[in-house]
C-alpha cells in the first residue's frame, strides 16, 4: 500500500491519457447536468468534481448517484451520464448503465475492465479504460483525471491535461506522510468525527472512507454549519473521550464558516473532547484536494499498522456481496 501511495501522483497524467477521446462524440451536445453514477471508491471522482467545479470552469450541476436506476431528473433534462466502476462489476453501476441505455441518454463509461467494459464495447459506447489492479479507493487519481478528460472532450470544461501533469509534479508524498503522523496519534483508538465546510465535504467524506476501509474502523463526517444545529450537542455528554474530532479548515472557506470552526473547537475542548485542525493547503484547487487525500491515506495506513491490520482487503464488503448474490440466486430459483 505504501508503494501505491508513492506512485499515486503519476495516476493523474496516466488517467487523463487513458481516457483518449472518450466523450468527444458529444462535443456538439448542449448539456444541462452531469450525472456521475458510481458507488464506493468509484463515486469519489464525482465528489471531487463538485468541489473543484467552479475553479475549473464547469457551470453544470453535478449529481453523484450512488444507487440503482438513475435520478428522475435525468429523464427531464439533457444529462451526460458518466458511469464509473473501477472493477467494472459493480451492481449499481451496471444497473445505472442499463437505464441510461434504455432512456437513450449520452453515456460514457470509466472502468478498468469487467462486465461494464464488455457492455460498453459491445454497444460501441464511449469508454475510458484506466489501469487496473488496485482497490478502487487507491485508484482515485486514475478515475478522476479520466473524468476530467471526458468532460474536456465533451466540450464542458477546458482541457486539464497541463494541470494534471503539473499536479503529478507538485504532490509531495513524503511530506504528506510526515503530516499524517500527529493526526494518526490524535485519533489513536477513538472514533473520529471529521468536519468540513460544504465546499470541502468531499475531503471529510474521503477521509472517512479511508479510515473505514484501510484501518477497518468507524468514522463519521459532517459539515458546517449543519453540525452546529444538532451534532455538536453530543459533546455535552459525559463520554467525549471515546471520540476524536478533526476539523478540515481552508483559507478560502467563508469567513463565517471559519468563525464557526473556531468556536466549535473551543466548545468541544471545554467539554473535554479532543480536537485537531488540519489545514487544507496547496497552490491550486487540485493540489489542495489531493494533498489532503494523500495525508488521509497515510493516516489510515498508520492506524492500520498500529492495530496490526492489513489495510488492503475489505473482507466484510466481499462477504456481503457474496451473500447478496446467493440470496438473489435463491430468490430467482424459488417456485412462484
C-alpha positions, 0 to 999 in steps of 0.5 A, a space after each residue: 500500500 505504501 508503494 501505491 501511495 508513492 506512485 499515486 501522483 503519476 495516476 493523474 497524467 496516466 488517467 487523463 491519457 487513458 481516457 483518449 477521446 472518450 466523450 468527444 462524440 458529444 462535443 456538439 451536445 448542449 448539456 444541462 447536468 452531469 450525472 456521475 453514477 458510481 458507488 464506493 471508491 468509484 463515486 469519489 471522482 464525482 465528489 471531487 468534481 463538485 468541489 473543484 467545479 467552479 475553479 475549473 470552469 464547469 457551470 453544470 450541476 453535478 449529481 453523484 448517484 450512488 444507487 440503482 436506476 438513475 435520478 428522475 431528473 435525468 429523464 427531464 433534462 439533457 444529462 451526460 451520464 458518466 458511469 464509473 466502476 473501477 472493477 467494472 462489476 459493480 451492481 449499481 453501476 451496471 444497473 445505472 448503465 442499463 437505464 441510461 441505455 434504455 432512456 437513450 441518454 449520452 453515456 460514457 463509461 470509466 472502468 478498468 475492465 469487467 462486465 461494464 467494459 464488455 457492455 460498453 464495447 459491445 454497444 460501441 459506447 464511449 469508454 475510458 479504460 484506466 489501469 487496473 489492479 488496485 482497490 478502487 479507493 487507491 485508484 482515485 487519481 486514475 478515475 478522476 483525471 479520466 473524468 476530467 478528460 471526458 468532460 474536456 472532450 465533451 466540450 464542458 470544461 477546458 482541457 486539464 491535461 497541463 494541470 494534471 501533469 503539473 499536479 503529478 509534479 507538485 504532490 509531495 508524498 513524503 511530506 504528506 506522510 510526515 503530516 499524517 503522523 500527529 493526526 494518526 496519534 490524535 485519533 489513536 483508538 477513538 472514533 473520529 468525527 471529521 468536519 468540513 465546510 460544504 465546499 470541502 465535504 468531499 475531503 471529510 467524506 474521503 477521509 472517512 472512507 479511508 479510515 473505514 476501509 484501510 484501518 477497518 474502523 468507524 468514522 463519521 463526517 459532517 459539515 458546517 454549519 449543519 453540525 452546529 444545529 444538532 451534532 455538536 450537542 453530543 459533546 455535552 455528554 459525559 463520554 467525549 473521550 471515546 471520540 476524536 474530532 478533526 476539523 478540515 479548515 481552508 483559507 478560502 472557506 467563508 469567513 463565517 464558516 471559519 468563525 464557526 470552526 473556531 468556536 466549535 473547537 473551543 466548545 468541544 475542548 471545554 467539554 473535554 473532547 479532543 480536537 485537531 485542525 488540519 489545514 487544507 493547503 496547496 497552490 491550486 484547487 487540485 493540489 489542495 484536494 489531493 494533498 489532503 487525500 494523500 495525508 488521509 491515506 497515510 493516516 489510515 495506513 498508520 492506524 492500520 499498522 498500529 492495530 496490526 491490520 492489513 489495510 488492503 482487503 475489505 473482507 466484510 464488503 466481499 462477504 456481503 456481496 457474496 451473500 447478496 448474490 446467493 440470496 438473489 440466486 435463491 430468490 430467482 430459483 424459488 417456485 412462484 
